[in-house]
């Protein structure tokens, strides 16, 4: 289940940002702090918690553009990665009521992040180009009608 991320959720996820893989792809806890600050200032920015069995097991940062596109970043609890949680989060995101008007979802995947690229492809996201951009990212795009 997706819901808005709360200040209480910070305690649940702060240790995720000390783990090497999270830090490699997203950075330290300041990444989350920046996302929350931006969400507080902008009604088109959403930080959501994904809940299973009353625990925060993932979070997603979504920025909606006025042209019907949304850009996302996903973090899964390092202790339960590669167990289908990311897939569940993205499926929920695609049907989340706040994003009903979104026609294109885009997730930037950094070169070498094979797990994220495989997840995106498995859900029908397609690479926007054959080569990463100058910052080393490939945008994976999901179009819906």
N, C-alpha and C positions, 0 to 999 in steps of 0.2 A: 504494500500500500504506500502510495506517495502522499506526503503532506508537507506543508511549509516547515522549513528548518527553524528551530527555536534556539534561543540562547542556552537552554538546558542541554540541547543536543551537542553543544560544543564539548562538554565533558566526555561524551560518548565517543567522539571522533578525534580528539586532539592527538591521541597516541598513533593514529593512522599516519600522521604527518612526520613521525619520527622513523618510520619504516623506509628502508632504502629505495624500494621500487616506487613508492608514492612520491618520495622526494625527487627521484630521478625524473619522473614525468610531470609532476605538478609543482614541486618545491615544498617549502615548509608550511607551517600553519598560517603564515602571513597570506598565502594564496587564498585560504578560506576567509580570513579576515577581510581581504579586499573584496571578495565576492559578496560577503554579507553587507559591507558598507555600500557597495554599488546597488544591491537589491533594496536597501533602505532608502536610497535616493531616487530610484528609477522604477516606476510601476511595470516596466517591460523586462525587468530582471528578476529571476526567481531562483532561490536556493531551496531545494527540496530534499527532505529526508525520505529514505525508503525503509519501511518498517516491516520486519518479520518477527513474529513471536514477541511483540512489544519491545524489540531492540532495533536501534538504528544500525542497519547493515550496509547501507550505501547512501551516497548523497549525489545530487546532480545540480549543476549550475547551468541555468538556461537564460540566454539573452534573446529576446524576441525583437526582431526588426519590423519596421512599419510596412515592409514589402512582403510580409507573409513568410519570412524565413526565421529560423531560430538556430542559435549556435549553442552547443552544449559541451560540458565537461563532466565526466563521471568519475567517482571514486568509490571503490568497494573496500569494505573492511579487509585488510590484508590477511586476516586469519581464515577467511572463507572465500578467497578468490578461486576462480576456476571451478565453481560449483553451480553456475547458472544464475547467480544473483544479478550480474550485469545485464544479462539477457532479460530477466524479469523487470529490471528497472527501465530499460529502454522500451520494452513492450508497453509498460504502464505509462511511460512518458508520451508515447504515440497516441494514447487514448485519454490522456489527462484533460479534463474539461477546460482548463485555462488555456490550452493550446489548440482548441478546436479550429481556430482560424489559420493555424500554421499549415502551410502547404509544403514546406521544405525544411528538413532538419539537417544540420551540418555539424559534424564532430571532427575536429582537427586531431589527427593522430601523428605523433612524432615518429620520425624514421627510427626503426628498430623496435617499436612497440608492437610486436607481432600479435600479442594476445588481444589488444584493442582493435587492431586491424581485422583480425579474424572474427571477433564479435560483431563488428559493424557489418562486415560482408555477409555473415550468417543471417542477419536480419534484413538484408536487402539494401543496405547502404552501399553505394558504389563510389569508387574513387573519382574525384573531380578531375584528376590528371594522372598521367603515368609516372610523373616524377614529383618528389617533394618540392615545396617552395623554397625560397632562399633561407628561411628559418628552419628548414628540415621537416615541415609538416605537410601531410596530405589530407585534404578535406574529403571526408566520406559523407555522401549526401543521400538522404532518403526523401523521395518525392511521393506525395500522396495526392489523390484527386479530390 
